[in-house]
Amino acid sequence: MRYFDAATIRARLPWARMESALQAFLRDDVAAPLRTNHAIEVPGEAAASLLLMPAWRTGHRIGVKLVTVFPGNRMRGERAVNAVYALFDARNGLPVALFDGEELTARRTAGASVLAARHLARPDARHLLIVGAGRVAHALAEAYCALRGVEEVSLWSRTAEHARRAAADLARGGLRVTAVDALEAAVRRADIVSCATLSTAPLVKGDWLPAGVHLDLVGAFARTMRETDAAAMARADLIVVDSREGAMAEGGDLVQAIAEGAIDAGCVAATLADLACGRHPGRTRADAITVFKSVGFALEDLAAAEAILDAGGSADSTSAH
């Protein structure tokens, strides 16, 4: 069985290939049941989560991601999210490959956000604000600059030092990134606001959103988590989700806004597949406020894993186990 580490994943899955793989799989017949989420008690700390995310294409391959989320790890300077991805042959059930789950997740998450932004952000959007400073935030900055023509990136984190460190890392990669301290001011001047945090309280307020902004929400994956207040959802002219079933079950920004009476379920106009397949036109006005709410869709993981496995060529530096 082959193992793909983070460096190999990056080499075999450049951003354009990631986007193309997502486009293809969103138009294909892929089974992706709602993930299961198990609470794990951690003595003396906040409860952790174990997520299992399966997807398969009949006669092709089966994939499943196993993710642990331990919020208390942040207090020790450790990663809060860890994951592995396993791929099997769908004709005989034999294991095919294992992947670094965090890198695969970061790339498919950023790829999905940029694909959504292709339909939802203004064509002239050039200023991106990223809320968060983790692995996914890095991937979002890279993907938006590579595929969406973003020229300026502002980066904010609740821990200012994390924002400065992430901005410096991205700048060394050639991106124009600046750490910012004032979140409200940064939101008010952004064309795209992309949130990638584990927040359980609103960070971005609806009153701050300028006309024409695109709001990309990828962090809150559970009902108890949120990155925006209800006013942000209520102000949206168009709300799109990666998976309708997943977003309605676990998308805290949506679930809590619905519970507070700010919006109803009918406010979700489309899914990412609807955009990719042309069933929904996406943005139709320059001044519209658009939202993409991602909770993590197993189809995207399978698309990434198969694209990595099938890439071949000189970038193949996998290990045999």
C-alpha positions as CSV (number, residue, x, y, z in Angstrom):
1,M,0.0,0.0,0.0
2,R,1.3,3.5,-0.9
3,Y,1.6,6.4,1.5
4,F,1.4,10.0,0.3
5,D,3.0,12.6,2.6
6,A,2.2,16.3,2.7
7,A,5.0,17.3,0.4
8,T,4.0,14.7,-2.2
9,I,0.4,15.8,-2.0
10,R,1.4,19.4,-2.7
11,A,3.5,18.3,-5.6
12,R,0.9,16.1,-7.2
13,L,-2.1,18.3,-6.6
14,P,-1.4,21.9,-7.8
15,W,-4.3,24.2,-7.4
16,A,-5.6,24.0,-11.0
17,R,-5.6,20.2,-10.8
18,M,-7.5,20.4,-7.5
19,E,-10.2,22.6,-9.0
20,S,-10.5,20.5,-12.1
21,A,-10.9,17.3,-10.0
22,L,-13.7,19.0,-7.9
23,Q,-15.5,20.1,-11.0
24,A,-15.4,16.6,-12.4
25,F,-16.6,14.9,-9.2
26,L,-19.4,17.3,-8.6
27,R,-20.7,16.4,-12.0
28,D,-20.3,12.7,-11.4
29,D,-22.2,10.0,-9.5
30,V,-20.5,10.0,-6.1
31,A,-22.0,8.6,-2.9
32,A,-21.1,10.8,0.1
33,P,-23.2,10.0,3.2
34,L,-23.5,12.4,6.0
35,R,-20.4,12.1,8.2
36,T,-20.6,10.7,11.7
37,N,-19.4,12.8,14.6
38,H,-18.5,11.2,17.9
39,A,-17.8,13.3,21.1
40,I,-14.7,12.2,22.9
41,E,-14.3,13.2,26.5
42,V,-10.9,14.6,27.5
43,P,-10.1,14.8,31.2
44,G,-9.8,18.4,32.3
45,E,-10.4,19.8,28.9
46,A,-13.1,20.6,26.4
47,A,-14.6,17.6,24.7
48,A,-12.9,16.4,21.5
49,S,-14.5,15.0,18.3
50,L,-13.9,12.0,16.1
51,L,-15.2,12.4,12.6
52,L,-15.6,9.7,10.0
53,M,-16.3,10.8,6.4
54,P,-16.8,8.1,3.7
55,A,-17.4,8.5,0.0
56,W,-17.2,6.2,-3.1
57,R,-17.7,5.9,-6.8
58,T,-19.2,2.5,-7.8
59,G,-16.6,0.4,-9.5
60,H,-13.8,2.9,-8.8
61,R,-12.6,3.7,-5.3
62,I,-13.8,4.0,-1.7
63,G,-12.4,6.6,0.5
64,V,-12.8,7.4,4.2
65,K,-11.3,10.2,6.3
66,L,-10.7,9.9,10.0
67,V,-10.4,13.2,11.8
68,T,-9.7,14.1,15.4
69,V,-10.4,17.6,16.7
70,F,-8.9,18.3,20.2
71,P,-9.5,22.0,21.0
72,G,-7.4,21.8,24.1
73,N,-4.3,21.1,22.0
74,R,-4.0,24.8,21.2
75,M,-3.1,25.6,24.8
76,R,-0.1,23.3,24.4
77,G,1.0,24.6,21.0
78,E,-0.2,21.4,19.3
79,R,-2.4,21.0,16.3
80,A,-6.0,20.9,17.2
81,V,-7.0,18.9,14.0
82,N,-5.3,15.7,12.9
83,A,-6.4,13.3,10.2
84,V,-5.6,10.4,7.9
85,Y,-7.3,9.4,4.7
86,A,-7.6,5.8,3.4
87,L,-8.4,4.8,-0.1
88,F,-9.7,1.3,-1.2
89,D,-10.5,-0.4,-4.5
90,A,-14.3,-0.4,-4.9
91,R,-14.2,-3.6,-7.0
92,N,-12.6,-5.8,-4.4
93,G,-12.2,-3.8,-1.2
94,L,-8.4,-4.0,-1.1
95,P,-6.6,-1.0,0.5
96,V,-4.8,1.1,-2.1
97,A,-3.3,4.1,-0.3
98,L,-3.0,6.3,2.8
99,F,-2.7,10.0,2.7
100,D,-1.6,12.8,5.1
101,G,-5.2,13.8,6.1
102,E,-4.4,17.4,7.2
103,E,-2.7,18.3,3.9
104,L,-5.4,16.6,1.8
105,T,-8.1,18.4,3.8
106,A,-6.4,21.8,3.5
107,R,-6.1,21.5,-0.3
108,R,-9.6,20.2,-0.9
109,T,-11.1,22.8,1.4
110,A,-9.3,25.7,-0.2
111,G,-10.1,24.3,-3.7
112,A,-13.8,24.1,-2.9
113,S,-13.8,27.7,-1.5
114,V,-12.1,29.0,-4.7
115,L,-14.4,27.1,-6.9
116,A,-17.4,28.6,-5.1
117,A,-15.8,32.1,-5.3
118,R,-15.4,31.7,-9.1
119,H,-19.2,31.8,-9.2
120,L,-20.0,33.9,-6.1
121,A,-17.2,36.6,-5.7
122,R,-17.1,39.7,-7.9
123,P,-14.9,39.2,-11.0
124,D,-12.9,42.3,-9.9
125,A,-12.3,41.0,-6.3
126,R,-8.7,41.6,-5.4
127,H,-8.5,42.0,-1.7
128,L,-8.9,38.9,0.5
129,L,-9.2,38.9,4.3
130,I,-8.5,35.6,6.0
131,V,-9.7,35.1,9.5
132,G,-7.6,32.4,11.1
133,A,-3.9,31.4,10.9
134,G,-3.8,27.6,10.7
135,R,-3.0,25.2,7.9
136,V,-6.3,25.8,6.1
137,A,-5.7,29.5,6.2
138,H,-2.4,29.1,4.5
139,A,-4.0,27.0,1.8
140,L,-6.8,29.5,1.3
141,A,-4.3,32.3,0.7
142,E,-2.3,30.3,-1.8
143,A,-5.3,29.0,-3.7
144,Y,-7.1,32.4,-3.9
145,C,-3.9,34.1,-5.2
146,A,-3.2,31.3,-7.7
147,L,-6.7,30.9,-9.1
148,R,-8.8,34.0,-8.4
149,G,-6.4,36.8,-9.1
150,V,-6.2,38.0,-5.5
151,E,-3.5,40.6,-5.2
152,E,-3.6,41.6,-1.5
153,V,-4.2,39.3,1.5
154,S,-4.9,40.6,5.0
155,L,-4.7,38.0,7.8
156,W,-6.3,38.2,11.3
157,S,-6.1,35.8,14.2
158,R,-7.3,36.1,17.8
159,T,-3.7,35.6,18.7
160,A,-1.8,38.4,17.0
161,E,1.5,36.6,17.0
162,H,-0.1,33.7,15.1
163,A,-1.3,36.1,12.5
164,R,2.2,37.7,12.2
165,R,3.9,34.4,11.9
166,A,1.5,33.1,9.3
167,A,1.7,36.3,7.2
168,A,5.5,36.1,7.3
169,D,5.4,32.4,6.2
170,L,3.1,33.3,3.3
171,A,5.2,36.3,2.3
172,R,8.3,34.2,2.1
173,G,6.4,32.2,-0.5
174,G,6.0,35.3,-2.6
175,L,2.5,36.4,-1.6
176,R,1.5,39.9,-0.6
177,V,0.2,39.2,2.9
178,T,-0.2,41.6,5.9
179,A,-1.2,40.7,9.4
180,V,-3.9,43.0,10.8
181,D,-5.1,43.8,14.3
182,A,-8.5,45.5,13.7
183,L,-10.9,42.8,12.4
184,E,-13.9,45.2,11.8
185,A,-11.8,47.6,9.7
186,A,-10.4,44.7,7.6
187,V,-13.8,43.3,6.9
188,R,-15.2,46.6,5.8
189,R,-12.5,47.0,3.1
190,A,-12.4,43.4,1.9
191,D,-13.8,42.0,-1.4
192,I,-13.7,38.4,0.0
193,V,-13.7,37.4,3.7
194,S,-12.6,33.8,4.3
195,C,-13.0,32.4,7.8
196,A,-11.1,29.2,8.9
197,T,-11.3,28.9,12.7
198,L,-12.7,26.7,15.4
199,S,-14.7,29.5,16.9
200,T,-17.8,28.9,18.9
201,A,-18.7,32.6,19.0
202,P,-19.3,35.1,16.1
203,L,-16.2,36.8,14.9
204,V,-17.5,38.6,11.7
205,K,-20.6,40.7,12.3
206,G,-23.3,41.3,9.7
207,D,-23.2,45.1,10.3
208,W,-19.6,45.1,9.0
209,L,-20.2,43.6,5.6
210,P,-19.7,45.9,2.7
211,A,-22.0,45.7,-0.4
212,G,-20.6,43.2,-2.9
213,V,-18.5,41.2,-0.5
214,H,-18.3,37.4,-0.7
215,L,-18.2,35.6,2.7
216,D,-16.5,32.2,2.6
217,L,-17.1,30.2,5.8
218,V,-15.1,27.0,6.2
219,G,-14.2,26.7,9.8
220,A,-17.4,26.0,11.9
221,F,-18.2,22.3,11.2
222,A,-20.5,21.6,14.1
223,R,-23.8,23.0,15.4
224,T,-22.2,24.6,18.4
225,M,-19.6,26.5,16.3
226,R,-20.0,29.7,14.4
227,E,-17.8,32.4,12.7
228,T,-20.6,34.9,12.0
229,D,-23.6,36.3,13.8
230,A,-27.2,35.9,12.6
231,A,-27.2,39.3,11.0
232,A,-24.5,38.3,8.5
233,M,-26.7,35.4,7.3
234,A,-29.8,37.7,7.2
235,R,-27.9,40.2,5.1
236,A,-26.9,37.6,2.5
237,D,-28.5,37.9,-0.9
238,L,-27.3,34.4,-1.8
239,I,-26.3,31.5,0.4
240,V,-24.6,28.4,-1.1
241,V,-23.4,25.3,0.7
242,D,-21.1,22.4,-0.1
243,S,-23.7,19.8,1.0
244,R,-27.2,20.7,1.9
245,E,-27.7,17.8,4.2
246,G,-24.4,18.5,6.0
247,A,-25.0,22.2,6.3
248,M,-28.5,21.8,7.7
249,A,-27.3,19.2,10.2
250,E,-23.9,20.7,11.3
251,G,-23.3,24.2,9.8
252,G,-23.4,26.2,13.0
253,D,-23.6,29.6,11.2
254,L,-26.7,28.5,9.4
255,V,-28.3,26.3,12.1
256,Q,-28.0,28.9,14.8
257,A,-29.2,31.7,12.5
258,I,-32.2,29.6,11.7
259,A,-32.8,28.9,15.4
260,E,-32.7,32.6,16.2
261,G,-35.3,33.3,13.5
262,A,-33.0,35.4,11.3
263,I,-33.3,33.2,8.3
264,D,-35.1,29.9,7.3
265,A,-33.9,26.8,5.5
266,G,-35.3,28.1,2.3
267,C,-32.6,30.8,2.3
268,V,-30.1,28.2,1.1
269,A,-30.4,28.7,-2.6
270,A,-27.9,26.2,-4.0
271,T,-25.1,23.7,-3.5
272,L,-21.6,23.8,-4.9
273,A,-22.7,21.1,-7.3
274,D,-25.5,23.3,-8.6
275,L,-22.9,26.0,-9.4
276,A,-20.5,23.5,-11.0
277,C,-23.3,21.9,-13.1
278,G,-24.8,25.2,-14.2
279,R,-28.1,24.7,-12.4
280,H,-27.7,28.0,-10.5
281,P,-26.1,31.1,-12.0
282,G,-24.3,32.2,-8.8
283,R,-23.8,36.0,-8.4
284,T,-26.0,38.1,-10.6
285,R,-25.4,41.6,-9.1
286,A,-22.2,43.5,-8.3
287,D,-23.6,44.8,-5.0
288,A,-24.9,41.4,-3.8
289,I,-23.6,39.9,-0.5
290,T,-22.9,36.2,-1.1
291,V,-22.1,33.4,1.3
292,F,-20.5,30.0,0.8
293,K,-20.9,27.8,3.9
294,S,-18.7,24.7,3.9
295,V,-18.9,22.0,6.6
296,G,-16.7,19.5,4.9
297,F,-18.0,17.3,2.1
298,A,-16.6,13.8,1.7
299,L,-16.9,14.0,-2.1
300,E,-14.2,16.6,-2.1
301,D,-11.8,14.4,-0.1
302,L,-12.3,11.5,-2.6
303,A,-11.8,13.9,-5.6
304,A,-8.5,15.0,-4.1
305,A,-7.3,11.6,-3.2
306,E,-8.0,10.1,-6.6
307,A,-6.4,13.1,-8.3
308,I,-3.2,12.6,-6.2
309,L,-3.1,8.8,-6.8
310,D,-3.6,9.2,-10.6
311,A,-1.2,12.1,-11.1
312,G,1.9,9.9,-11.7
313,G,5.0,11.4,-13.2
314,S,8.2,12.5,-11.6
315,A,6.4,14.1,-8.6
316,D,5.8,10.6,-7.3
317,S,7.8,10.2,-4.1
318,T,5.4,7.9,-2.2
319,S,6.5,5.2,0.2
320,A,5.5,1.5,0.1
321,H,4.1,0.1,3.3
